[in-house]
Amino acid sequence: MDKKNALRAGAVAAGTTLMMLLMSSPALALTRDDGDDPAPKLEVVETLGLFVVAPLVLFLVITGLVMVLDKSRKKA
């Protein structure tokens, strides 16, 4: 009986999700609103620097600070 209830719940969830996806309208992102002010496009180097290099540098700086300022004593 437990498998039957689980199957029924799964079918209801899948059906509900499918109906919501079919009934939803697309987001009209192609039309501009009055308050839109798009920024200038980034170049490839700027994009890589902003989204790849900067987080890696920040990670390394934080890791280095934690390692240098670690107060615990190593027991050998």
Phi, psi and omega in degrees: 000329182291321178293325180294317178294321179295319178295319179296317179296319177296319179294319179295317180296316179295318179295318179297316179297316180297317179294321179294321179292322181286329184272344184285145179266155181290151175284123184277075184274351183279337180270136182275143174267173182295326185268003182290134176219082184294142179283161176295151183289145177274147174280169183297317181295319178296319180296314179296320179296319184285320188256352180238303186290313183300314177296323178295317178296317179298318177299315181294322178295314180296317179297316179297317178297319179295318180292320182288319185269010180294125184268347183288146180264137178279131179258120182259000000 
